[in-house]
């Protein structure tokens, strides 16, 4: 159930009409959530010269989401990705991505994202800004997050964003492969 | 001085000969090294460089074949023995075939590779793949073919170099020097 739906439900329950709907919904969603592997995915695409792209996904990751009911801007998102779990469906590409050519997974076991600000952009959407750290390099990145529902204490988010891999010393193969990595992520998070 | 005559080579044939020879030997060394290097990143970059020079080589070889077909060819000096006179055209034909087939087999290899890495010679443009089916088996076949054609070709190149040295140091004729300067011609020439 989306925040909008929750908001409408709240209007009916409280008999209120007005701009407080989202705030009511938000207060219901407020709390700390742990991202569960079941129902979550982190996928990426890197465009290729001449068309098409390299599709991949991370199999292992963890994280938490804290929603501040009073002030969405004080909400927090922490995600840790284990690059050793990268998969593209082609073993040799996976080995290449895990090697020192890209992730250097043997020496740099985690990619982390720590939010620094959450800016609400709509009833169900927000821009999450934070520090992304990979291979020892940290850079500020922005992701668009959309709340897809809250049901039985489980939040469902869709998050998308573009990351320049050159910022993290992973620019191997440019311009044959685009410098831009398109992320599409779905998160299912249970109330912790 | 640009065109060949029946007694000497012109600048075009001389420049194409040395340029192609240099790239061909360089490609052999690069091809050997790029698959043995430990760093996956360096290996990837060297493979792309090898592909770039391979396409350049193919282009130059096509120009060279066109030039050869549209030009006179200086004959061997009169002092060259009958057996070598008979063998030389076959070796030269084999050398031309090698110049064409080795880069073409490399192009076939990248076209059928399951890695589907686009070819972008010197990062300038996308070279389309040959219309061949992508499969692991086809890739293994063309890896084998490209590698052994290259070894056979380099054996021919060594034979060619040894023959040139024999002419220069042993027989003391103009066969090597006329491929360095268009000012050097056979004393009496017969077309090959």
Interface residues (C-beta under 8 A of the other chain):
Chain A: X48 X49 X50 X52 X90 X92 X93 X95 X96 X99 X100 X101 X102 X172 X173 X175 X176
Chain B: X39 X40 X41 X43 X44 X45 X48 X114 X115 X116 X117 X118 X120 X123 X126 X128
